[in-house]
């Protein structure tokens, strides 16, 4: 690294920062997708619990 000219070092660091930004953006996208899956799963579980509770209430009244 120290054998490179100042300009080459600057270019090298720019490329590394650009690659790091791309990697971070990709990880953020994956994390958001996973979060969306978890939210949808939680909503579905809530719906199931609610339906079971309603079914139990209806069966007790009958």
C-alpha positions in Angstrom: 0.0 0.0 0.0 2.8 2.4 0.9 4.4 1.8 -2.5 1.4 3.3 -4.3 1.4 6.9 -5.3 -0.8 9.3 -3.4 -3.3 9.3 -6.2 -3.4 5.5 -6.4 -3.9 5.4 -2.6 -6.8 7.8 -2.8 -8.4 5.8 -5.6 -7.9 2.6 -3.6 -9.6 4.1 -0.5 -12.5 5.5 -2.6 -13.1 2.1 -4.2 -13.1 0.5 -0.7 -15.5 3.0 0.7 -17.8 2.5 -2.3 -17.7 -1.2 -1.9 -18.4 -0.8 1.9 -21.4 1.4 1.1 -22.7 -1.2 -1.3 -22.3 -4.0 1.2 -24.0 -2.0 3.9 -26.9 -1.2 1.6 -27.3 -4.9 0.7 -27.2 -5.9 4.4 -29.8 -3.2 5.2 -32.0 -4.5 2.4 -31.8 -8.1 3.7 -32.4 -6.9 7.3 -35.5 -5.0 6.2 -36.8 -8.0 4.3 -36.3 -10.2 7.3 -38.0 -7.7 9.5 -41.0 -7.6 7.1 -41.3 -11.4 7.3 -41.2 -11.3 11.1 -43.9 -8.6 11.2 -46.1 -10.6 8.9 -45.6 -13.8 10.9 -46.5 -11.9 14.1 -49.7 -10.5 12.5 -50.6 -14.0 11.3 -50.0 -15.5 14.8 -52.2 -12.8 16.3 -55.0 -13.6 13.8 -54.8 -17.3 14.7 -54.9 -16.5 18.4 -57.9 -14.2 17.9 -59.8 -16.7 15.9 -59.2 -19.5 18.5 -60.4 -17.1 21.3 -63.5 -16.1 19.3 -64.2 -19.8 18.6 -64.0 -20.6 22.3 -66.2 -17.7 23.3 -68.8 -18.8 20.7 -68.7 -22.4 21.9 -69.2 -21.4 25.5 -72.3 -19.3 24.7 -73.9 -22.2 22.8 
